[in-house]
């Protein structure tokens, strides 16, 4: 190998370049972290400055038009003043918090309101992975998340029974609806039982779009099929999108098909999809969200304090008020019903 | 097609109104892909040069591997890098999962074989008499390598453009490793996926137009550099 000397020089040059590049990128990253963890009010802090502007959008109409009007907040003005003193309380030791949650909380825009507020109040920097409830729980099980916000009760109970989580708390609910084209070829409009509607869709050989992604919505849908005594897998009228709720609604509209959606995502995308609500308000269609802390006994390196703080934040009265007000000014109706402190039974009974 | 027009208007509005979020994600895209391209240039160009010039056993296999790497599916790269960087994964101690650095790493893995392959083709495509001339003039190996790179600069810049073009327009690996987190790891492509999912097509189009303008601008600069030096 006579080329050895040249190789050494090439490799040395190469390593130097990598080193330089890595340094520059890591310093960027560190600044970003520092910025986000800094106390609120530091105006140099771009990310949260915007978020703050959003949260206070309700207070100043001018700001609301300047930012993208995706996340109007009703009660923000009352809580943001209460939040500021808490922000000065200092930054947590381990500021990075991994939250695994569902696409519905992101696609509806709720997280865009709650997360910046939580970060501002506590100094944590939340890294949100918006995935299906199935993957969210899986990440919890692997210790790749600190705290979960999910809506897949059966899977959650299984998760809890295997000691994977602690402190499962009811946060809020909304409901699922069966949506489809306004022409409603299967004539399900006005049916009171979701199971009957599914049977009618099958009888009419209409297309049904499933999320097919182990999400909470998917889990509920599959349970309804089971109750209807129908195995939809592999049927020609049954398509699995494998995508989040928003994308699935778009596909449903394009295919003039039926699907089951959470109300929040439906309302957020209704203007584009033109889909109609056909079946609603069946007790079987309730969509209940819990916050679960990943069991720190199973994994090292979890952000236990952060998870606790997030869980407390989600059930705190001010946050609950914010959840209840979310979406009212944009959609003219409440998207999520705050339920902290209630039992699942009370929610089921409409309490 | 109303969306396209609405998107165009929205893109202009965002840019002219100085929408902070738009500028932030555009800057992040440019930064991540730019750094990844530079690192992949530092790794891929010497490697391509070596493969083009050195003769050793296994060279053809190495070239075949590089050529395969040029077609690495980004989503596969993203999946593997995520598993490596998971908190309890083999590289978890680096704390790079869901960070900008992790995204740079994934994009570097995608761009390096491209830069390497293009370098290999550029050097390999040079007239063989050039090598003879350089040797005849008594250049050292280090000098002749530099001279060859200068000779092949058209192809080398094409390597940079190919690498950059691949990673700035890539979404699978970036989302898998970065998580598409608002204000932290959301790039232009990630934001487009999100707006698509939300059914906000005019927003998606607006961001697409910004992304394509960005790619065009970068390539314009590189092309000018390429053609100017040639003249």
Boltz contact constraints between the chains, C-beta under 6 A:
constraints:
  - contact:
      token1: [A, 3]
      token2: [B, 54]
      max_distance: 6.0
  - contact:
      token1: [A, 6]
      token2: [B, 141]
      max_distance: 6.0
  - contact:
      token1: [A, 6]
      token2: [B, 142]
      max_distance: 6.0
  - contact:
      token1: [A, 10]
      token2: [B, 46]
      max_distance: 6.0
  - contact:
      token1: [A, 14]
      token2: [B, 42]
      max_distance: 6.0
  - contact:
      token1: [A, 14]
      token2: [B, 43]
      max_distance: 6.0
  - contact:
      token1: [A, 14]
      token2: [B, 46]
      max_distance: 6.0
  - contact:
      token1: [A, 17]
      token2: [B, 42]
      max_distance: 6.0
  - contact:
      token1: [A, 18]
      token2: [B, 39]
      max_distance: 6.0
  - contact:
      token1: [A, 18]
      token2: [B, 42]
      max_distance: 6.0
  - contact:
      token1: [A, 21]
      token2: [B, 35]
      max_distance: 6.0
  - contact:
      token1: [A, 21]
      token2: [B, 38]
      max_distance: 6.0
  - contact:
      token1: [A, 21]
      token2: [B, 39]
      max_distance: 6.0
  - contact:
      token1: [A, 25]
      token2: [B, 35]
      max_distance: 6.0
  - contact:
      token1: [A, 25]
      token2: [B, 101]
      max_distance: 6.0
  - contact:
      token1: [A, 25]
      token2: [B, 104]
      max_distance: 6.0
  - contact:
      token1: [A, 26]
      token2: [B, 101]
      max_distance: 6.0
  - contact:
      token1: [A, 29]
      token2: [B, 99]
      max_distance: 6.0
  - contact:
      token1: [A, 29]
      token2: [B, 100]
      max_distance: 6.0
  - contact:
      token1: [A, 29]
      token2: [B, 101]
      max_distance: 6.0
  - contact:
      token1: [A, 47]
      token2: [B, 183]
      max_distance: 6.0
  - contact:
      token1: [A, 50]
      token2: [B, 20]
      max_distance: 6.0
  - contact:
      token1: [A, 50]
      token2: [B, 21]
      max_distance: 6.0
  - contact:
      token1: [A, 107]
      token2: [B, 198]
      max_distance: 6.0
  - contact:
      token1: [A, 127]
      token2: [B, 98]
      max_distance: 6.0
  - contact:
      token1: [A, 127]
      token2: [B, 181]
      max_distance: 6.0
  - contact:
      token1: [A, 128]
      token2: [B, 181]
      max_distance: 6.0
  - contact:
      token1: [A, 129]
      token2: [B, 179]
      max_distance: 6.0
  - contact:
      token1: [A, 143]
      token2: [B, 88]
      max_distance: 6.0
  - contact:
      token1: [A, 144]
      token2: [B, 86]
      max_distance: 6.0
  - contact:
      token1: [A, 144]
      token2: [B, 87]
      max_distance: 6.0
  - contact:
      token1: [A, 244]
      token2: [B, 197]
      max_distance: 6.0
  - contact:
      token1: [A, 246]
      token2: [B, 197]
      max_distance: 6.0
  - contact:
      token1: [A, 246]
      token2: [B, 198]
      max_distance: 6.0
  - contact:
      token1: [A, 246]
      token2: [B, 199]
      max_distance: 6.0
  - contact:
      token1: [A, 247]
      token2: [B, 197]
      max_distance: 6.0
  - contact:
      token1: [A, 250]
      token2: [B, 199]
      max_distance: 6.0
  - contact:
      token1: [A, 269]
      token2: [B, 199]
      max_distance: 6.0
  - contact:
      token1: [A, 272]
      token2: [B, 199]
      max_distance: 6.0
  - contact:
      token1: [A, 301]
      token2: [B, 87]
      max_distance: 6.0
